[in-house]
Amino acid sequence: MHQELAHIMNVYCPCDLDGKRKFWEEAKATKLGLSSNLWCVVGDFNSILQQEERKGIGLHHNRREGEEFNQFVLDMELFYLPLSGKKFTWFLSNGNAMSRIDRFLVNDGWLVSWGNLVQLGLPKTFSDHCPILLKIDNSDWGPTPFHTNNCWFSDHRFNQFVVEEWKKLEINGRGSFVFKEKLKKLKVALKRWNKHHFGMLDRKIEDQVEVINYVDAKGSSSIILDEDINLSREATTELWRLSRQNDNLLLQKSRQRWIRDGDSNSKFFHLSINKNQKFKKFTGLSIEGEWIEDPTRVKNYISSSFEAKFEECTGCRPSLDGIGFNHLAAEENAFLTAKFEVEEIKGAIWSCDGDKSPSPDGFNFSFLKKFWECLKDDFIRMVEDFYSFGNLPRGCNASFIVLIPKNNSP
């Protein structure tokens, strides 16, 4: 079993800014002097990262101190996890002031080793601080949505794979049903293909870098053979290919902002992506004052809440009898109800942004454009089926309910 040294730094930070600055510098020097890929810094930092982490009478947010504390977190190459169960960790005895000054800060190596971590605020007892617990969340919240990765398009094997898989699919039924089921089965095949060809992309990039540096080191101490030169060239070519794929994947994950405005090779860039993914993770829900982490109970509560919110109230509906409405002319009606032309369908697809997904199936418009010639017949059959029957088979317009956190401790 592989064992690796992990460093845990327990913190009780001074209250004054000069004392905090001294601690921040000492902590950075300590981390720099110890070689480890696993770091967790935990305790009472007596500082907040954002203004909404402090509330109450007599408390104010020192903007400069907040900026320096955020910079300390970045310099340490750490990031913070969302706090579940509570919004604040420290409370004044009379309840008039509260702050979130206690937290866990971990690095990316820690997350890679322990996976899905959640920071949970526990009930407060005698202390004016709440205990916080860092634990692994293995709750099954159901399947995750499928997404088309644009980096697939840069792989020369991808086109052939999609075309061959699509041609092998034989499904009978209405046009809309056939197209839906083919996409469903193709999605399963693409997940396997992605895992085989794009799994551990960072590790594959590191492997090629090691080969290149091995040949360079060999050349500095002995004669380089032709096979070494060819090996280095092949590794360089593969490194460029993998790097382009990785950039495309990061571009999609970052929603283009950091590729455009920042450095995609920086540690900060990768940490920002990881932090955003963690803050989107749903770990539980406060139901009638009780923190619930059981997925079944949470799902049932959310479902019943939506049903109650949108349930139609019994009663009389307003009548529109006797109101005169404008009517379309026969020519206008014929134009609007005419069958869809192939070029009209294609034009509608090409007018859409490539990264947008038309439905929860996860296939974006870039995918439809890329494989239009392969998918065209089935896609047109689906549109014509909808024109004839006016409905779509079950599952075509299904949607995912997504709860979007509006703050860092929902």
C-alpha positions in Angstrom: 0.0 0.0 0.0 1.4 3.4 -1.0 2.0 5.7 1.9 2.6 9.4 1.6 3.5 12.0 4.3 0.7 14.5 5.0 1.1 17.8 6.8 -1.7 19.2 9.0 -1.1 22.8 10.3 -3.3 23.7 13.3 -3.9 27.4 13.4 -4.8 30.0 16.1 -4.2 33.3 14.5 -3.7 36.6 16.4 -6.4 39.2 16.3 -4.3 42.1 15.3 -3.3 42.6 11.6 0.4 42.8 12.3 0.3 39.5 14.2 -1.7 37.9 11.3 0.8 39.1 8.7 3.6 37.6 10.8 1.8 34.3 11.0 1.0 34.3 7.2 4.7 34.7 6.4 5.7 32.0 8.9 3.2 29.6 7.5 4.3 30.2 3.9 8.0 29.7 4.9 7.1 26.5 6.8 5.2 25.0 3.8 8.0 26.0 1.5 10.6 24.2 3.7 8.7 20.9 3.8 8.3 18.7 0.8 4.9 17.2 0.7 2.0 17.0 -1.8 -0.6 16.8 1.0 -1.4 19.9 3.0 -4.3 20.8 5.3 -4.4 24.1 7.2 -7.1 24.2 9.8 -8.2 26.3 12.8 -9.2 29.8 13.9 -7.8 32.3 11.4 -9.6 35.3 12.9 -10.1 36.6 9.4 -12.8 36.3 6.8 -12.4 35.8 3.0 -15.6 37.6 2.0 -17.8 40.3 3.5 -20.9 38.0 3.8 -18.9 35.8 6.2 -19.4 38.4 8.9 -22.7 39.8 10.4 -23.8 41.8 13.4 -23.4 44.8 15.6 -20.0 46.3 16.1 -18.3 44.2 13.4 -16.9 45.6 10.2 -15.1 44.1 7.3 -11.5 45.2 6.9 -11.2 45.1 3.1 -7.4 45.3 3.1 -7.2 42.5 5.6 -9.6 40.4 3.5 -7.5 41.0 0.4 -4.3 40.0 2.2 -5.9 36.9 3.7 -7.1 35.8 0.2 -3.6 36.4 -1.1 -2.2 34.2 1.6 -4.6 31.4 0.6 -3.4 31.7 -3.0 0.2 31.9 -2.1 -0.2 28.7 -0.1 -1.8 27.1 -3.1 -4.8 26.1 -1.0 -8.5 26.5 -1.5 -11.5 26.5 0.9 -14.5 24.2 0.8 -18.1 25.3 1.2 -19.4 25.1 4.7 -22.5 22.9 5.1 -25.0 22.9 8.0 -24.1 26.4 9.2 -23.3 29.8 7.8 -21.1 31.0 10.7 -18.6 29.4 13.1 -18.3 32.0 15.8 -21.1 33.7 17.7 -21.0 36.5 20.3 -22.6 35.4 23.6 -25.6 37.8 23.1 -26.1 36.6 19.5 -25.7 40.2 18.1 -22.5 39.3 16.1 -21.3 36.3 14.2 -18.4 35.4 11.8 -17.0 32.5 9.8 -13.4 32.6 11.0 -12.8 28.8 11.5 -12.2 26.7 8.4 -10.3 23.9 6.7 -7.9 24.9 3.8 -6.6 22.1 1.7 -4.5 21.7 -1.5 -5.2 19.9 -4.7 -3.1 16.9 -3.6 -5.3 16.4 -0.5 -8.4 16.4 -2.7 -6.9 13.9 -5.2 -6.1 11.6 -2.3 -9.4 11.8 -0.4 -11.9 12.7 -3.2 -15.3 14.3 -2.3 -14.7 16.3 0.8 -17.3 18.3 2.7 -16.8 20.7 5.6 -19.7 20.4 8.1 -20.5 22.9 10.9 -21.6 21.0 14.1 -23.8 22.2 16.9 -22.2 24.8 19.3 -22.0 23.9 23.1 -20.1 25.8 25.8 -17.6 27.5 23.4 -18.4 30.5 21.3 -17.0 28.6 18.4 -18.8 25.8 16.5 -16.8 22.6 15.8 -16.2 21.9 12.2 -15.8 18.5 10.6 -14.0 17.6 7.4 -15.3 14.3 6.0 -15.6 12.3 2.8 -19.0 12.6 1.2 -19.9 9.3 -0.5 -23.6 10.0 -0.8 -25.2 8.9 -4.1 -27.2 11.8 -5.4 -27.9 10.1 -8.7 -26.4 10.1 -12.2 -24.4 13.1 -13.3 -25.4 14.8 -16.6 -23.5 13.9 -19.7 -21.5 16.6 -21.5 -19.8 16.7 -24.8 -16.1 17.5 -24.4 -14.9 19.7 -27.3 -11.4 18.2 -26.8 -12.7 15.0 -28.4 -12.8 16.8 -31.7 -9.0 17.2 -31.8 -8.5 13.4 -31.6 -8.2 11.8 -35.0 -9.9 8.6 -33.7 -13.0 10.3 -32.6 -14.7 10.9 -36.0 -14.3 7.3 -37.1 -15.5 6.0 -33.7 -18.7 8.1 -33.7 -19.6 7.2 -37.3 -19.0 3.5 -36.8 -21.0 3.4 -33.6 -23.9 5.3 -35.1 -24.1 3.0 -38.1 -24.1 -0.1 -35.8 -27.2 1.2 -33.9 -30.5 -0.5 -35.1 -33.6 0.8 -33.5 -37.2 0.7 -34.7 -40.1 3.0 -34.0 -41.1 6.6 -34.6 -38.5 9.0 -35.8 -38.2 10.9 -32.6 -38.0 7.7 -30.5 -35.2 6.3 -32.8 -33.1 9.4 -32.6 -33.5 9.7 -28.8 -32.5 6.1 -28.3 -29.6 6.3 -30.6 -28.2 9.3 -28.7 -28.8 7.4 -25.5 -26.8 4.4 -26.6 -24.1 6.5 -28.2 -23.7 8.4 -24.9 -22.8 5.1 -23.2 -20.2 4.2 -25.8 -18.7 7.7 -25.6 -18.3 7.5 -21.9 -16.2 4.3 -22.3 -14.2 5.8 -25.2 -13.5 9.0 -23.1 -12.3 7.0 -20.1 -10.0 4.9 -22.3 -8.5 7.8 -24.4 -8.8 10.8 -22.1 -8.6 9.3 -18.7 -5.6 10.6 -16.6 -4.8 13.2 -19.2 -2.4 15.0 -16.9 -0.6 11.8 -16.2 -0.1 11.1 -19.9 1.3 14.6 -20.4 3.8 14.1 -17.5 4.8 10.8 -19.1 5.8 12.5 -22.4 7.7 15.2 -20.5 9.6 12.5 -18.7 10.6 10.9 -22.0 11.8 14.2 -23.5 13.9 15.0 -20.4 15.2 11.4 -20.2 16.6 11.8 -23.8 18.0 15.2 -23.0 19.8 13.9 -19.9 21.1 11.0 -21.8 22.5 13.3 -24.5 24.4 15.4 -21.9 26.4 12.4 -20.7 26.6 10.1 -23.7 26.0 9.8 -27.4 22.3 10.0 -28.5 21.3 7.2 -30.8 18.8 7.5 -33.7 16.2 5.6 -31.8 16.6 8.1 -28.9 16.1 11.0 -31.3 13.0 9.4 -32.8 11.7 8.7 -29.3 12.1 12.3 -28.3 10.4 13.5 -31.5 7.4 11.2 -31.0 7.1 12.3 -27.4 7.2 15.9 -28.4 4.5 15.4 -31.0 2.3 13.5 -28.6 2.9 16.2 -25.9 1.6 18.9 -28.3 -1.5 16.8 -29.1 -2.3 16.1 -25.5 -1.7 19.7 -24.5 -4.1 20.9 -27.1 -6.7 18.5 -25.9 -6.1 19.5 -22.3 -6.4 23.2 -23.2 -9.8 22.5 -25.0 -11.0 20.7 -21.9 -10.0 23.5 -19.6 -11.5 26.1 -21.9 -14.9 24.3 -21.6 -14.6 23.9 -17.8 -13.6 27.5 -17.3 -16.4 28.8 -19.5 -13.7 30.5 -21.6 -13.0 33.3 -19.1 -9.6 32.2 -17.8 -8.3 31.1 -21.1 -9.1 34.6 -22.4 -8.1 36.6 -19.4 -5.6 34.5 -17.6 -2.8 32.0 -17.8 -4.2 28.5 -18.2 -0.9 27.0 -17.1 -0.9 28.7 -13.7 -1.6 26.8 -10.5 -4.2 29.4 -9.7 -6.1 28.6 -12.9 -6.4 24.9 -12.0 -7.3 25.6 -8.3 -10.0 28.0 -9.5 -11.6 25.3 -11.6 -11.5 22.8 -8.7 -12.9 25.4 -6.3 -15.8 26.2 -8.6 -16.6 22.5 -8.9 -16.6 22.1 -5.1 -18.9 25.0 -4.5 -21.4 23.6 -7.0 -21.5 20.3 -5.1 -24.7 19.7 -3.1 -24.2 17.9 0.2 -27.4 18.3 2.1 -30.3 20.5 3.0 -31.7 22.2 6.1 -35.3 20.9 6.5 -37.3 22.6 9.3 -34.1 23.4 11.2 -32.6 20.0 10.9 -29.6 19.4 8.6 -30.4 16.4 6.4 -27.7 14.6 4.3 -29.8 11.5 3.3 -30.3 11.8 -0.5 -33.7 10.1 -0.5 -35.2 12.4 2.2 -33.7 15.5 0.5 -35.0 14.5 -3.0 -38.5 13.8 -1.6 -38.6 17.1 0.2 -37.5 19.0 -2.9 -40.0 17.2 -5.1 -42.9 17.8 -2.8 -41.9 21.5 -2.4 -42.0 22.0 -6.2 -45.3 20.1 -6.5 -46.9 22.3 -3.8 -45.4 25.5 -5.4 -46.8 24.8 -8.9 -49.9 22.9 -8.0 -53.0 24.3 -9.8 -55.4 25.9 -7.4 -59.0 24.6 -7.7 -61.5 27.2 -8.7 -63.0 29.0 -11.6 -60.8 30.0 -14.5 -61.4 33.2 -16.3 -63.5 32.9 -19.5 -62.4 34.5 -22.8 -65.8 34.0 -24.5 -67.0 37.0 -26.4 -63.5 38.6 -26.9 -62.6 39.2 -30.4 -59.1 38.2 -31.4 -57.2 39.1 -34.6 -56.9 36.2 -37.1 -54.1 35.2 -39.4 -54.8 35.2 -43.1 -54.9 31.9 -44.9 -51.6 32.6 -46.6 -49.9 33.4 -43.3 -51.3 30.3 -41.6 -50.1 28.2 -44.5 -46.6 29.6 -44.2 -46.4 29.0 -40.4 -47.7 25.4 -40.6 -45.7 24.4 -43.7 -43.3 21.4 -43.3 -39.8 22.1 -42.3 -37.2 22.2 -45.1 -33.9 20.5 -44.7 -32.0 23.8 -45.3 -34.2 25.5 -42.7 -33.4 22.8 -40.1 -29.7 23.0 -40.9 -29.8 26.8 -40.7 -31.4 26.7 -37.3 -28.7 24.4 -36.0 -25.8 26.5 -37.5 -27.2 29.7 -36.0 -26.7 28.3 -32.5 -23.6 28.6 -30.4 -21.5 25.4 -30.6 -21.1 25.0 -26.8 -24.9 25.2 -26.1 -26.7 22.0 -25.4 -30.2 21.8 -26.9 -31.4 19.4 -24.3 -30.3 17.4 -21.2 -28.8 14.7 -23.4 -25.6 16.7 -23.3 -24.8 16.7 -27.0 -24.0 20.3 -27.9 -24.5 22.0 -31.2 -20.7 21.6 -32.1 -21.4 17.8 -32.0 -24.4 18.1 -34.3 -22.5 20.3 -36.7 -19.5 18.1 -36.8 -21.5 14.9 -37.5 -24.3 16.5 -39.5 -23.9 14.2 -42.5 -23.9 11.2 -40.3 -26.9 12.3 -38.1 -28.8 14.2 -40.8 -31.3 11.5 -41.9 -32.2 10.5 -38.3 -32.5 14.1 -37.2 -34.8 15.1 -40.1 -37.0 12.0 -39.4 -37.3 13.2 -35.8 -38.3 16.7 -36.9 -40.8 15.3 -39.4 -42.2 13.0 -36.7 -42.8 16.0 -34.5 -44.5 17.9 -37.3 -46.9 15.0 -38.0 -47.8 14.1 -34.4 -47.1 17.3 -32.5 -45.4 15.5 -29.5 -42.2 13.9 -28.5 -41.6 10.6 -26.8 -41.1 10.4 -23.1 -37.7 11.5 -22.0 -37.0 13.9 -25.0 -37.8 17.0 -23.0 -36.8 15.7 -19.6 -34.9 18.2 -17.4 -32.6 18.1 -14.4 -33.5 20.1 -11.3 -30.4 22.0 -10.3 -30.1 23.8 -7.0 -27.7 26.7 -7.4 -26.1 27.9 -4.2 -26.3 31.7 -3.8 -23.7 31.9 -1.1 -20.7 30.0 0.2 -22.6 28.2 2.9 -26.1 27.3 1.6 
